[in-house]
Amino acid sequence: MFNKVILVGNLTRDIELRYLPNGSALAKLGLATNRRYKKQDGTQAEETCFIDVNLFGRTAEVANQYLKRGSQVLIEGRLVLESWMDSNGQKKSRHSITAESMQMLGRPQNSNETYGNNQEDNYSSEYTAPNSPNYAQQKPQNTTKEQEIPVIDINDEEIPF
């Protein structure tokens, strides 16, 4: 049998993180995925599907730290049928996704942050190629020691392969 789900969507709410009795982290999140299609009459239509996703372990902690409502994420996992008894004694069930991997997409919601650190956003819409005459005059914006990358001048004869 094969049970694999790959979804790209936006979080519908902030992540709910809790810890199981064995100490493992569990993050619950809501994901909204959109599908655009053309109706038979030729008009465009869109449908949105809301899915509950469960993340475990370190992935759950990372998601809780960096993602919030509106964040775009790619989830790979498997479809699971959850069943329980409600307070009235009726049996309830729903499908959810148990994530096996998660990938953060897009830019962080706060434009002053990047995933993995809290340094200022250094993305620029302008790029000057290293062989351009203006490259040496270009000043980096908000650089730190980790972001400074030295330019190495190597000619083809020095490469050993």
Phi, psi and omega in degrees: 000156182227127181223094183223133180230134175234121184229142170237128181194187180247145178291134181270345180205166175295154184286140175258112181254133173215169182243135178284163180304332180278001177094354180283141180280144175230123177246130176250132179218157175254135182237135176247125176244144181246145175229123177259137180209167179256127178288170180297331179278002175094354179277152179280143177222161179220138175235144180245135179244130180255127186230138173270135183233139176245128175246147182234158172069215183297326178301321178296318180292320178295316179300317180296325183286321190250343184252151175211178181310130180097343180296142178266137185213150173251129181241130170244133182187205181228152180280133183229141174261115178265133179232143179201168176256129179280182184294340179269002179085009178271142179281129179239154176205159176200158175268144175215175179248130169261112187284138174256335174207156181221140177228126178282133181243164176068193180262156176301153182295324177271116186293350178267007180236154169238155178299134175095343176202172181247033178279164180294151181289121183253017178290142180224143179280347180253141179225131176249122182294147181300331181270006179282146179297335181272358185297316182295333181273348182289131179259129177293147180265129174047052182273149173240173182300324180292332184271343181285118181247121182289148176271124182254124182261100180237131176266168186298334183286340181273348181280126187283000180230000000 
